[in-house]
Amino acid sequence: MKLKKSGISSLYAMYLCTFLFLSCGSKGQELTKNVTAEELKELIKTEIVLIDVRTPNEFQNGRIAGAKLINYRDSNFAQEIQKLDKSTPVVVYCAAGGRSTGATKIFQDAGFKTIYNYTGGFSDWLKRGEPIEK
């Protein structure tokens, strides 16, 4: 069976594009790991920065002990996270996981090395009866 030269070139180009797409697409996923409440409790015992990305009002009404507020909806969010040490792992949470998921992408773009996303959020933390600060 004889293949035309253009057929081989097209096949090679398709494999190359697929390889590049898959290798680029998985790179960001390696930087962020979704964690459960149990995993978060263990992470809190280590050297991490715990970031609450909810609004100031939500934060004042209660937060996970030791959390630092950086409001995801604030226009200065990207500038505020630049003040953090990018080599220190960060754990991000919000009320239920939506904002923290968006925030992790900004942390990735900013060059943070290790990012954890507590997808259950503060509502899950409360439901489990875990301790909070006010």
C-alpha positions in Angstrom: 0.0 0.0 0.0 1.4 3.3 -1.0 0.7 6.5 0.9 0.9 9.9 -0.7 3.5 12.2 0.8 0.8 14.7 1.7 -1.1 12.0 3.6 2.0 11.2 5.7 2.6 14.9 6.4 -1.0 15.3 7.4 -0.9 12.3 9.7 2.3 13.5 11.3 0.9 17.0 11.8 -2.2 15.5 13.4 -0.1 13.5 15.9 2.1 16.4 16.6 -0.9 18.7 17.3 -2.5 16.1 19.5 0.7 15.6 21.5 1.2 19.4 22.0 -2.5 19.9 23.0 -2.4 17.1 25.6 1.0 18.1 27.1 0.0 21.8 27.3 -3.5 21.0 28.6 -2.3 18.9 31.5 0.4 21.2 32.7 -1.9 23.5 34.7 -3.8 20.6 36.3 -0.6 19.5 37.9 -0.2 22.8 39.8 -3.7 22.7 41.4 -5.0 19.8 43.5 -8.6 19.7 44.8 -8.7 18.7 48.5 -11.3 17.5 50.9 -11.9 18.8 54.5 -9.8 15.9 55.8 -6.9 16.8 53.6 -7.2 20.4 54.5 -7.0 19.6 58.2 -3.7 17.9 57.5 -2.4 20.7 55.2 -3.2 23.3 57.9 -0.6 21.5 60.1 2.1 22.2 57.5 3.6 25.4 56.2 0.9 26.8 53.9 -0.8 30.1 53.3 -4.6 29.7 53.7 -6.4 32.1 51.4 -10.1 33.0 51.8 -11.3 34.5 48.5 -14.8 35.4 49.8 -16.0 39.0 50.3 -15.0 41.0 53.4 -18.5 40.6 54.8 -18.4 36.8 54.5 -15.0 36.7 56.0 -16.0 38.8 59.0 -19.0 36.5 59.7 -16.6 33.5 60.1 -13.6 31.9 58.6 -11.2 28.9 58.9 -8.7 29.7 61.6 -5.5 31.4 60.2 -7.0 32.4 56.9 -6.0 35.5 55.1 -8.6 37.4 53.1 -8.0 38.2 49.5 -11.4 39.0 47.9 -11.7 37.3 44.5 -14.1 39.9 43.3 -11.8 42.8 44.1 -10.3 44.5 41.1 -6.9 44.2 42.8 -7.0 40.5 43.3 -4.2 39.6 41.0 -2.0 42.4 42.5 -2.7 41.2 46.0 -1.6 37.7 45.4 1.6 38.9 44.0 2.6 40.0 47.5 2.7 36.3 48.6 5.7 34.0 48.4 5.1 31.9 45.3 7.2 29.1 46.6 5.0 28.6 49.7 2.0 26.3 49.0 -1.3 28.1 49.1 -4.7 26.6 50.0 -7.7 28.6 48.5 -11.3 28.4 49.6 -14.5 30.3 49.2 -18.1 29.6 50.2 -18.8 26.5 48.1 -15.9 26.1 45.6 -16.8 28.3 42.6 -14.7 31.3 43.3 -11.8 29.3 44.6 -11.7 27.3 41.4 -11.5 30.6 39.4 -8.9 32.0 41.8 -6.6 28.9 41.4 -6.3 29.8 37.7 -5.1 33.3 38.6 -2.6 31.8 41.1 -1.3 29.5 38.3 -0.9 32.4 35.9 0.9 34.3 38.6 3.5 31.6 38.9 2.6 29.9 42.2 4.2 26.4 42.4 1.8 24.5 44.6 -1.9 25.4 44.8 -4.7 23.5 46.7 -8.4 24.2 46.2 -10.7 23.3 49.0 -13.7 22.6 46.8 -16.2 22.1 49.6 -15.6 25.6 50.8 -16.6 27.3 54.0 -20.1 25.9 53.9 -18.8 22.3 53.9 -16.4 23.3 56.8 -19.3 24.6 58.8 -21.5 21.6 58.0 -18.8 19.3 59.4 -18.6 21.2 62.6 -15.0 22.2 62.2 -13.7 25.2 64.3 -13.9 28.7 62.9 -12.7 32.2 63.8 -14.8 35.3 63.9 
